[in-house]
Amino acid sequence: MSSLPRIGFIGLGNMGGPMCLRLLAAGYPVTAFDLNAEALGRATAAGAVAATSVQNCAENADILLTSLPRPDHVESVMGGENGALRKLCSGSIWVDLTTNRNELIFRLAGEAPEGVTVVDSPVTGAVDGARSGKLTLFVGGDKASFDRVEPALKNLGMVIHCGVMGTGNVVKLVTNQLWFIAAAAIGEGFATGMANGVELGTLWNAIQNSVGDSFVVRHDAPSIFSGHYDPSFSLDLCLKDLRLIQELNRNVKSAMPMTTAAEGAFAVAASRYGAAAAELHVVKRIEDDAGLSMRLQGDWVPHWEK
């Protein structure tokens, strides 16, 4: 019998599914749940026990992990008299991997059964990071709880203790704030260079080897070049996170024009192409309006297949 803590894992989507598989590969006993039978089947094929409900997934877990798209999904799964949170036993820990709203996490923590600890740990690093165990996890919680969950979370990537509960979400949203600004800007940079006679491949190489370099330049640009614009993350999820960022910005006694401009750019893209369209349609809008094509020949393996 394994001496490792029993894991409950709710949410086996683009990010949650690969994370669950990594925990199974590390030898953790995992009970998993997802409404998508195919996603749940992939987990059970790798050795997970299929839970019959979110409540069933939580009731025997030492550590319960949730990886869900939006705060309202977390509330529907965890909150209320019939929520999974009420089924956790004293001494267990709920770790929310969702990029979430702090007010919700604080409220749910206040509703947790006696002896149950709540930790926020949103992640960054895209689907390829989830598959390869190279995510970065931003943990908000007391040091004792962090020490308890870190050994399991280290199987998913680099684990950073950000401070008390809620600080993980703040740090994650700040990283997304900078990401969205860069994603909205890269199309403008490509368009400026191309419209003034620079070949796109030359421009991209120069940017990578200059002060203009960034994660977006290296990781996201191939999704533009290939023309799929990265469907692993949608425009509506970008806008969800930007709304959460703007909520945090209310505590800043200054205008935040770069964030506001990025939110506007993503909103225009969602209005034109639909909220479910791939995130980098924020760049396609520039291509279409400028009459440019940012297709570039290359072996652009989608990052979720790496």
C-alpha positions as CSV (number, residue, x, y, z in Angstrom):
1,M,0.0,0.0,0.0
2,S,1.3,3.4,-1.0
3,S,2.6,5.7,1.8
4,L,2.0,8.7,-0.4
5,P,-1.0,10.9,0.4
6,R,-4.2,10.0,-1.4
7,I,-5.0,12.5,-4.2
8,G,-8.4,13.5,-5.4
9,F,-8.4,15.3,-8.7
10,I,-11.4,17.2,-10.1
11,G,-11.1,18.7,-13.6
12,L,-9.2,16.7,-16.3
13,G,-9.2,19.3,-19.2
14,N,-6.3,20.7,-21.2
15,M,-4.3,21.4,-18.1
16,G,-5.8,19.2,-15.4
17,G,-5.6,16.0,-17.4
18,P,-1.8,16.1,-18.0
19,M,-1.2,17.1,-14.4
20,C,-3.3,14.2,-13.1
21,L,-1.2,11.8,-15.3
22,R,2.0,13.1,-13.9
23,L,0.9,12.4,-10.4
24,L,-0.1,8.9,-11.4
25,A,3.3,8.4,-13.0
26,A,4.9,9.5,-9.7
27,G,3.1,6.8,-7.9
28,Y,0.4,8.7,-6.1
29,P,-2.9,7.0,-5.5
30,V,-5.4,9.2,-7.4
31,T,-9.2,9.2,-7.5
32,A,-10.3,11.4,-10.4
33,F,-13.5,13.0,-11.7
34,D,-14.6,14.9,-14.8
35,L,-17.9,15.3,-16.6
36,N,-16.1,14.4,-19.8
37,A,-16.1,10.6,-20.0
38,E,-13.2,10.6,-22.5
39,A,-11.0,12.7,-20.3
40,L,-11.8,10.5,-17.3
41,G,-11.1,7.4,-19.3
42,R,-7.6,8.7,-20.1
43,A,-6.9,9.0,-16.3
44,T,-8.3,5.6,-15.4
45,A,-6.3,4.0,-18.2
46,A,-3.2,5.4,-16.5
47,G,-4.2,4.0,-13.1
48,A,-6.6,6.5,-11.5
49,V,-9.8,5.3,-9.8
50,A,-12.9,6.9,-11.3
51,A,-15.0,8.8,-8.8
52,T,-18.8,8.7,-9.3
53,S,-19.2,12.4,-8.3
54,V,-17.2,15.3,-7.1
55,Q,-18.3,14.5,-3.5
56,N,-17.0,10.9,-3.9
57,C,-13.7,12.3,-5.3
58,A,-13.2,14.4,-2.2
59,E,-14.4,12.1,0.6
60,N,-11.2,10.0,0.9
61,A,-8.7,12.5,-0.3
62,D,-5.8,13.7,1.8
63,I,-5.1,16.3,-0.9
64,L,-7.9,17.4,-3.2
65,L,-6.8,19.2,-6.4
66,T,-9.2,21.2,-8.6
67,S,-8.3,22.4,-12.1
68,L,-11.3,24.2,-13.6
69,P,-11.8,26.9,-16.2
70,R,-13.5,29.6,-14.2
71,P,-14.4,30.8,-10.7
72,D,-18.1,29.9,-11.2
73,H,-17.1,26.3,-12.0
74,V,-15.1,26.2,-8.7
75,E,-18.1,27.5,-6.8
76,S,-20.5,25.0,-8.3
77,V,-18.2,22.1,-7.6
78,M,-16.9,23.1,-4.1
79,G,-19.6,25.4,-2.6
80,G,-22.9,24.8,-0.9
81,E,-24.3,22.0,1.2
82,N,-23.7,19.4,-1.5
83,G,-20.3,20.7,-2.6
84,A,-17.1,18.6,-2.5
85,L,-15.6,20.9,0.1
86,R,-18.1,19.6,2.7
87,K,-17.0,16.0,2.1
88,L,-13.3,16.6,3.0
89,C,-12.2,15.1,6.2
90,S,-10.4,16.9,9.0
91,G,-6.7,17.0,8.3
92,S,-7.1,17.2,4.5
93,I,-6.1,20.0,2.2
94,W,-7.9,21.5,-0.8
95,V,-5.5,22.9,-3.4
96,D,-7.2,25.0,-6.1
97,L,-5.1,25.0,-9.3
98,T,-7.7,27.3,-11.0
99,T,-6.9,30.9,-11.8
100,N,-9.5,32.2,-9.4
101,R,-11.1,35.2,-7.7
102,N,-9.7,35.7,-4.2
103,E,-13.1,36.7,-2.7
104,L,-14.4,33.3,-3.7
105,I,-11.4,31.4,-2.2
106,F,-11.7,33.3,1.0
107,R,-15.4,32.7,1.3
108,L,-15.1,29.0,0.6
109,A,-12.2,28.7,3.0
110,G,-14.5,30.1,5.7
111,E,-17.1,27.4,4.8
112,A,-14.5,24.5,5.0
113,P,-15.1,21.8,7.6
114,E,-13.1,22.1,10.8
115,G,-9.6,20.9,10.3
116,V,-9.6,21.3,6.5
117,T,-7.1,23.7,5.0
118,V,-7.4,25.7,1.7
119,V,-4.5,26.6,-0.5
120,D,-4.6,28.5,-3.8
121,S,-2.0,27.3,-6.4
122,P,-2.8,28.5,-9.9
123,V,-0.3,27.4,-12.6
124,T,1.4,28.8,-15.6
125,G,3.3,27.2,-18.5
126,A,0.7,26.1,-21.0
127,V,-0.3,22.6,-22.0
128,D,3.3,21.5,-22.9
129,G,4.4,22.5,-19.5
130,A,1.6,20.4,-17.9
131,R,2.6,17.4,-20.0
132,S,6.4,17.7,-19.3
133,G,6.2,18.7,-15.7
134,K,7.6,22.1,-16.3
135,L,4.8,24.3,-15.0
136,T,5.3,27.0,-12.5
137,L,2.9,26.8,-9.5
138,F,2.1,29.9,-7.4
139,V,1.1,28.8,-3.9
140,G,-0.8,30.9,-1.4
141,G,-1.1,29.4,2.1
142,D,0.6,29.1,5.4
143,K,4.0,27.6,5.5
144,A,2.9,24.4,7.2
145,S,0.3,23.7,4.5
146,F,2.8,24.6,1.8
147,D,5.3,22.1,3.2
148,R,2.6,19.4,3.1
149,V,1.6,19.9,-0.5
150,E,4.9,20.8,-2.1
151,P,6.2,17.2,-2.5
152,A,3.1,16.4,-4.7
153,L,3.1,19.7,-6.5
154,K,6.8,19.4,-7.4
155,N,5.9,16.6,-9.8
156,L,4.1,19.2,-11.9
157,G,6.9,21.8,-12.0
158,M,8.6,24.6,-10.1
159,V,6.7,25.5,-6.9
160,I,6.9,29.0,-5.6
161,H,5.5,29.9,-2.1
162,C,4.0,33.4,-2.7
163,G,2.7,34.1,0.9
164,V,-0.6,33.7,2.6
165,M,-3.7,32.3,1.1
166,G,-4.7,34.4,-2.0
167,T,-1.3,35.6,-2.9
168,G,-0.9,32.7,-5.4
169,N,-3.8,34.0,-7.4
170,V,-2.4,37.5,-7.3
171,V,0.9,36.5,-8.6
172,K,-0.6,34.3,-11.3
173,L,-2.8,37.2,-12.5
174,V,0.2,39.5,-12.6
175,T,2.0,37.1,-14.8
176,N,-1.1,36.9,-17.1
177,Q,-1.4,40.6,-17.1
178,L,2.1,40.9,-18.6
179,W,1.5,37.9,-20.9
180,F,-1.7,39.5,-22.4
181,I,-0.1,42.8,-22.9
182,A,2.8,41.1,-24.7
183,A,0.4,38.9,-26.8
184,A,-1.6,42.0,-27.8
185,A,1.6,43.8,-28.7
186,I,3.5,41.1,-30.7
187,G,1.1,41.4,-33.6
188,E,1.7,45.1,-33.8
189,G,5.4,44.6,-33.8
190,F,5.2,41.9,-36.6
191,A,2.9,44.2,-38.6
192,T,5.2,47.2,-38.3
193,G,8.2,45.3,-39.5
194,M,6.4,43.5,-42.3
195,A,4.7,46.6,-43.6
196,N,8.1,48.3,-43.8
197,G,9.9,45.6,-45.8
198,V,11.3,43.2,-43.3
199,E,10.8,39.4,-43.9
200,L,8.9,37.8,-41.0
201,G,11.4,35.1,-40.3
202,T,14.2,37.6,-40.2
203,L,12.2,39.8,-37.9
204,W,11.3,37.0,-35.5
205,N,15.0,35.9,-35.3
206,A,16.1,39.5,-34.6
207,I,13.4,39.9,-31.9
208,Q,14.5,36.7,-30.1
209,N,18.0,38.0,-29.9
210,S,17.2,41.5,-28.7
211,V,15.5,43.3,-25.8
212,G,12.2,42.5,-27.5
213,D,12.5,38.8,-26.5
214,S,9.8,37.2,-24.3
215,F,7.9,34.0,-23.6
216,V,5.3,35.2,-26.1
217,V,7.9,35.6,-28.8
218,R,9.4,32.2,-28.3
219,H,6.4,30.1,-27.2
220,D,3.4,31.8,-28.8
221,A,4.7,33.1,-32.1
222,P,4.7,29.6,-33.8
223,S,1.0,29.4,-33.2
224,I,0.6,32.6,-35.2
225,F,2.9,31.3,-37.9
226,S,1.0,28.0,-38.3
227,G,-2.3,29.8,-38.4
228,H,-4.1,27.9,-35.6
229,Y,-3.6,30.8,-33.0
230,D,-3.4,28.3,-30.1
231,P,-6.9,26.8,-29.5
232,S,-5.7,25.4,-26.1
233,F,-6.7,28.7,-24.5
234,S,-9.7,30.7,-25.7
235,L,-10.4,34.4,-26.0
236,D,-13.2,34.1,-23.4
237,L,-10.7,32.7,-20.9
238,C,-8.3,35.6,-21.6
239,L,-11.1,38.1,-21.0
240,K,-12.1,36.2,-17.8
241,D,-8.5,36.6,-16.5
242,L,-8.4,40.2,-17.6
243,R,-11.6,41.0,-15.6
244,L,-10.0,39.4,-12.6
245,I,-6.8,41.5,-13.2
246,Q,-8.9,44.7,-13.4
247,E,-10.5,43.8,-10.1
248,L,-7.1,43.7,-8.5
249,N,-6.1,46.9,-10.2
250,R,-8.8,48.7,-8.2
251,N,-6.4,48.6,-5.3
252,V,-3.8,50.5,-7.4
253,K,-4.1,54.3,-7.1
254,S,-3.1,54.9,-10.7
255,A,-4.4,54.5,-14.2
256,M,-3.3,51.2,-15.8
257,P,-3.4,52.0,-19.5
258,M,-1.5,49.0,-20.8
259,T,-3.8,46.5,-19.1
260,T,-6.9,48.4,-20.3
261,A,-5.6,48.5,-23.8
262,A,-4.9,44.8,-23.8
263,E,-8.4,44.1,-22.5
264,G,-9.8,46.2,-25.3
265,A,-7.8,44.4,-27.9
266,F,-9.0,41.0,-26.7
267,A,-12.6,42.2,-26.5
268,V,-12.4,43.4,-30.2
269,A,-11.0,40.0,-31.2
270,A,-13.8,38.1,-29.3
271,S,-16.5,40.3,-30.8
272,R,-15.2,39.6,-34.3
273,Y,-14.2,36.0,-34.2
274,G,-16.3,34.7,-31.3
275,A,-15.4,34.2,-27.6
276,A,-14.5,30.5,-28.2
277,A,-11.9,31.4,-30.8
278,A,-8.2,30.7,-30.0
279,E,-6.4,33.3,-27.9
280,L,-4.0,34.6,-30.6
281,H,-6.9,35.8,-32.7
282,V,-5.9,39.0,-31.0
283,V,-3.1,39.0,-33.6
284,K,-5.3,37.7,-36.5
285,R,-7.4,40.9,-36.1
286,I,-4.3,42.9,-37.0
287,E,-3.4,40.6,-39.9
288,D,-6.9,40.9,-41.3
289,D,-7.1,44.7,-40.9
290,A,-3.6,45.3,-42.3
291,G,-4.0,42.9,-45.2
292,L,-0.9,40.9,-44.0
293,S,-0.3,37.2,-43.7
294,M,1.9,36.1,-40.8
295,R,2.2,32.5,-42.0
296,L,5.8,31.3,-41.9
297,Q,7.1,28.0,-43.1
298,G,8.4,25.7,-40.4
299,D,8.0,22.6,-38.4
300,W,5.5,24.2,-35.9
301,V,4.5,21.2,-33.7
302,P,1.6,22.4,-31.6
303,H,2.8,22.9,-28.0
304,W,0.1,20.6,-26.6
305,E,1.6,17.7,-28.7
306,K,5.1,18.2,-27.5
